[in-house]
Amino acid sequence: DVDLQKVRAVITGRPYADLARTRAWLERHGFGHLELVMRTPDAHDETSEGAAAHKAAAALSCGVTHFIESDPVQALLIAKLAPLLRVIWWDAHTRTGTLISASAWR
């Protein structure tokens, strides 16, 4: 139940080499009108850490307040890198979202 009028961008860890395939998938599923922000391999590698760093930086640069991530490890890493961003881990198997916090332990 995402209000697509409020969605600003699709931020993906896929590299620019996958641009055409990713754009085609988004268009087929009704998301073709959204801005697509893809990972540049020279700036961020394809590890979980690299993908999460790309996603956190892109979310901050897009000025979004909420980020939905399907990978639980990346969700934690994004929350750690962007502590003011509301990161939701989306579990597709159970179709539920969990708000993630990765504040430093004191």
Secondary structure, DSSP 4 states (H G I P E B T S, - for coil): ---TTT--EEEEEEEGGGHHHHHHHHHHTT-TTSEEEEE-TTTS-SSHHHHHHHHHHHHHHHT-SEEEES-HHHHHHHHHH-TTSEEEEEETTTTEEEEE--PPP-
